[in-house]
């Protein structure tokens, strides 16, 4: 990080850190909205391919930050701390007009606190799940940041009660994805078969997730192929690294006979084109819900990480669609229940049970209407307010 982060004279300097694919998407939308409101603006920090395509100056590959789980983070903790320390020092030296930490709270919160203490406005975009576990974090977050941007309607009251500046901006995907996605048109666009079921497998955007979930999803796909010989599987993968990992898993599990079509990105297209989706718990589950596709949510962690997380969760579900709907709309198969047989059985049920599919789609439609806001514009206005620039 010896090179300057910002180079343009007189530009509004916006520093950002987005730690994974979902943050890259949010930040890219925000960058577009900020550019529409400010002629001379420069972005730098840590981001993903969507951000870089918009002129973002990334100093460290985003994948360095995309690690999940306590046990997994411990292996790379010294490197993560070194990256954060160097970025903190450089930002304090160059003094951007505003810093935006996009999700990744474990990495971003300490960075935001240091910058706020140095007089640099710090915004956290995407509230941590304080409604699900450790609600006492609200007070601490308020001390570390100047403002929180919330995606979900149940979040702002928690911050308002604690006197923390907060803005509800909705979720950008609710504006990006049509209320009634056209499955037939998407299948034609992707050149998919007209006959036979189409299932999308989404084993995760992080390399660590793929190592856990990839084998499960591949083995579940084998069972689905045995039941539906004319099935097609779509597997959208976010990066070249995750695509290489998935290829190695196919070889390891002797699964090259599976009728799989891999997509480099294009996850939304794959969702819309499919009859049902098998998805790893995370932001992608909300995207599937907004695409109005039946899904099965699964997740698996190391035994230690799962034990630690389970003790802290206050809700009976982990999938975002279930949390936002306040009930079990989507089946969740987690940890010991995440077996190939059970995953395949739930996918079969959703594909063949018309009533269950219709009920799920209706719940997703109601959720879509609730989340639809002009998210990027609202977020951009809040950022410019904190940067003291209108």
C-alpha positions, 0 to 999 in steps of 0.5 A: 500500500505504498502508492497513494490511494487517491490521486486526483486534485480537488476530488471528493475522496471516498474510501471503502472496504467491501469484504465479499461479493454481496458487499461488492454489489452494494458498493457498486450501486452506491458508487453509481449513485454518488457519481450521479450526484458529484462530478469529481469523485474518487474511490479507493480501498478494498473492493471487488470486480464490480467496484473496480469496473467503475473505477475503484482503486483496490489495494488488496484483493477482496478475497483476502477478507472473504473468510468465514467462521471463528476457526477459519479466521484464526488461520489468517488473522495475522494477515488480516490484522496487518492489512487493516493496520496498513490501510488504517495508517494510510487513510489517516495520512491521506484523510479521505472525506468519508469512509464507508465500511460495507458489511464485514463488521469484524474487519470494518468496525475497528477501522471505522472507530480509528478513523472516526477518532481521527476526525474522518467521518465513518459510515457502516453500510449494512447493520450487523445482525443485532436483531438476531444475536448480541443486541448489546452491540448497538451501543458499541457500534454507535461509538465507532461510527458516525452513521449506520445504513440499514437494509431492513425495516426492523433495524432502525428502531434499535439504533434510534432507541440507542441514539445512534444516527441511522438511515433506512435505505432498503435493499438495492436488489428489491429495485434491481430484480423485477417483481415478476421475473420472466423464467421463460425469457431467461431460459431462452436467453441462456439457451437452456432446454425447454423440457426437464427440471432446472435446478440452480446450485449456489454453494457460496461465494467464498472459497471457505464456503465452497470447501464445506458446501460444494461436496454436499451440493454435488452429492445432492445433485447426483441424487437429483439426477437419479430421480430426474434423468433430464435435469439441468444444473446451473452453478453460478460462481463469483470468481475464477478462484471459486470456479477452479475449486468447484472443478476440483471438487467435481473431479474429487467426487467423480461427478463430471457426469452431472449435467452442470452448466457453470456460469461466471457470475450471472447468479440472478439469471441462473436463479430466475431460470430455475425451478428451485434453488439449493443455496448456502445461507447468506445474502444470496438467499434474499436474492433468490427470494426476490427472484421468486424462486422456491429454495432450500437453505443449507449451511455447514461450519466447523464443529467449533464455529457452529457451537460458538455461533449456535449459543449466541443466536436468538432466533429459531432460523438463520436464513434471511427470508425466514428472518424477514418474514418472521417464520419458517417460509423456507426449509433450512438444513443446517450442520448435521441435518445438511446431508445429500439425501435430505437436501435432495429430498427437500428439492424434490418436494419443492419441485413437485408440490405445487401448493408449497411452491405457490405459498413460498412465492407469495411470501417472497412477493410480499417481502419484495414490496416491503424492501423496495426503496430507492436504495442507492439514492438514499444511501448516497444522500446519507454519505454526502451528508456525513462528508459535508457535501451536498 
